[in-house]
Amino acid sequence: MNEYQNIPVVILCGGKGTRAGQLTAKIPKPLIKIGDKPILLHVMKIYAQHGFSDFILCLGYKGKFIRNYFKKNNIKKWNITCVDTGIDSLKSSRLLKVEHLIKSENFFLAYGDDLADIKIKKLLKQHLLTNTIATITAVKTLSEFGVLKIGKGKLITDFKEKPPINQWINGGFMVLNKKVFRFLRYGELESDVFRELVKMKEIAAYKHLGKWKAMNTIKDSIELNLLWKKGQAFWKVW
């Protein structure tokens, strides 16, 4: 699939990350470290290991810190373009502001805080075969809470600590055809644009059966760092 190696990776890095609490008071969430590197770099390495190293970073909240990080570290083996897409912009608006940079028929879209042991080329291959406007990686995650099973007499008959949820969720790691730009003015990406594509039967799911975790909260950051420290970082590629 060498002919597809020039497909760019657009990464959404502009959100305020309010659920991460004090961690985002001074830096944007994509710069929160897992081990000794920002989570954003971990995400980028997932793509780079498969040969996709043309990155477009959609900056917003404290975007200058991300820009300065890459300027300071001067990662020459990757092509990195940073674009200020506004502090309060919707994801759809951020994408519209980088449309002019996307020359290929398809492009990757990722969140700056999702990690997985995903096979990027398999995701791309399915997208090209289904020929839809969008392909989203679907994952199953664990419940945040213990689940009780209650029997007769209100007695608890089973207790499962954070069991798997028997539902697919949006795990990010998307592939979009440039036709998506026609629909971005419908509203927000997930709640409006993707719903419209559902109606048109133009959006497919790539079922990722491996491991996946998002970093939304301080607790998530702690858990990811523990995995890294223990040598159990399932997404690690270096």
N, C-alpha and C positions, 0 to 999 in steps of 0.2 A: 504494500500500500504506500510505496514511496511517493506516488504522485499526489498524495493527500497531506504530505508533511508540512505544507505551507499554510494549513488551516490555522487561523489565529485562535487564541484562547482569551476570551473576554472575562475578566473577573470583577465582580461587584464588590467594591471596597469602600463604599461611601456612607454606609449606615452609621448611626450614632452608637449602636451597641449598648443601649441602656440596660438591658438585662444582665450585662456583665458588671454592673455596679461600678465600684471604685477602680476597677482595672482599666476602664476607658475614660477616666477623668483627665488623664494627661496624654494618652496616646489613642489612636484608633484601634478598634478590635483586631484588625488583621495583623497588627504588630505585637499583639500579646504573644509571649514566647512559650513554645513547647520545647523543652530542653534549652538549648542556647540559640534557637532560631525562631523568628516570628512564624506564627501559624500560616501566614500568607506564603512564606517561602516553602513550607511543607506542601501546600496545595500546588504550587507551581512545579515542584519537583515531581509530583505525581504525573503531570503532563509531560514534563521534559524527559522523563525516563523512557517515554514512548516516542520521543522524537519531535514533540510539539513544543517549541520554545519561542514562539512569537506571541508575546503577551500584550494585551491592552487592559490597563488597570483603570477602572472607573472610580475616580476619587471623589470624596465629599468631605465628611467630617474629619477635621485634622489631617486632610490629605497631604499637606506639605511634609508631614513626618514620614509618610510612605515614600514620597518623591525623594526626600533627603536620604532615606535609608538606602535606596538603590543607587543614588548618586555617590554616596560615601563608599559603598561596597563594590561598585563598578563591576557588576557581573557581566563580563564580556561575551560569554558563550550563549547568552539569551538576548533576544531583541525585545526590549521593554519600553512600552509607550504609556506614559501617565497622562490622563486627561481629567481635568477638573470638571465634574458633571453636576456640581451644586450640592449644598449641604442638605437641603430638604427635598431633593428630587425623588420622584418615584423611580422604581427600577426601570420601567418603560422609558421614562425620560432620559435616564442615564444611557440606555442603549441607543436611543435616537441621536444622542450627542457624539457617539463614536461610529455611527453608520458609515461615514465617509472614509473610515480607516479600514473597513472590511471589504476586501476585493474578491474574496473567494465565494463560491456558491453557498457554502456552509461554514459555520463557525461554532466553536465550543463556547458554552457559557457556564461559569462556575460561581459559587458563593465563596467569599474569602475566609470561611470558617468551617467547611465540611471536609472531613478526612475519610478515606476509604481505601481498601486494597483492590481497587477497581481496575479492570483491563480496558483502558481507554480505546484501544483499536477495535475491540469487540463491540463497544458501545457505538463507535463510528460506523462499523460495518453494518450493524442492525439498522441504524438510521438511514443509511444509503439504500438498504434493501427494502425497507418499508416505504421509503420515499415520501415521508410526511414532512410537514413544516417544522415540527418539533418532536424531539425525543427526550424524555426525562428519565433519569435513573430512579427507579423505585426500590425502596429498601424497607426492611422490617426492623423495628427497633424494640428496645425493652421498655416496659412500663416504668414510670418513675416511682411507682408505689407498689407495696405488697398487695397481693390479691387474695381475698378470702372466699372460701366456698362454704356456704351456710346450709345446713341440713335441717332435719326435723328438730323441733324443740329449740330452735335458734342456736343449736350447737354448731361450732365451726368444725367442719369435717376436713378441711385442707387449708394450708397457708402456703402461698408461693411468693417468695421474695423477688420482686421485679421480674415477672415472667415476660417472655416475648409477646408483643401485641400482634394479634392475628389480622393485621391490616397493613397494606402497603402505604408508604408515605413518600413525599417528594424528598429525595436525597440529593438534589442538585445535580451536578455533573451532566449538564444538558448539551445537546447538539441542536442547533437551529439553522434552518434554511433562511437565506436573506429575505425571502418572501414575508418573514415575520414582521419586517419593518412596516408593512402595509397596515398591520393591526395594532401597532403599539399605541396609537392615539385613542384606542378604545378605553384605556385606563390602566390600572396597575397590572403588572405582568401575570401574577398567579391568579388573582381573583377575577380579572376581566378578560385579558388577552387569551390566557389558556382556556378559559371557559368557552370563549368564542371558537377556539380551535377544536375543542371537544365537539361542539355542535356540527362542525364541518368535517369531523373525522380526520383531522389533520395533526393529531398529536398521539404519540405512542409511548409505551413504557419499556424501558430496558430493565429487566429484573436482575438486580445485583444480589446474589445469594451469599456474598462474603460479608466482611465486617465494615461497619460504617459508624461514624460518630460526629455530631456537630458540636461546636463550642459556642454555646449561647450564654452560659452563666459562669460565675466564679467556680462553682462546683464542677462544671465540665472541664474547666481549665486545670483544676487540681487533678481530676481523674486522668486526663490526657498526659499530664506531666508525670504522674505515677506510672503509667504504662511505659512512657519513654525511659524513665529511670530504671524500671525493672527489665528493660530489654524486650518489652511486649508491644512495642509500637507497630501495629499491624500494617500501617501505611508506609513505614519507613522504606526508603529506596536508596539510601546512601549510608 
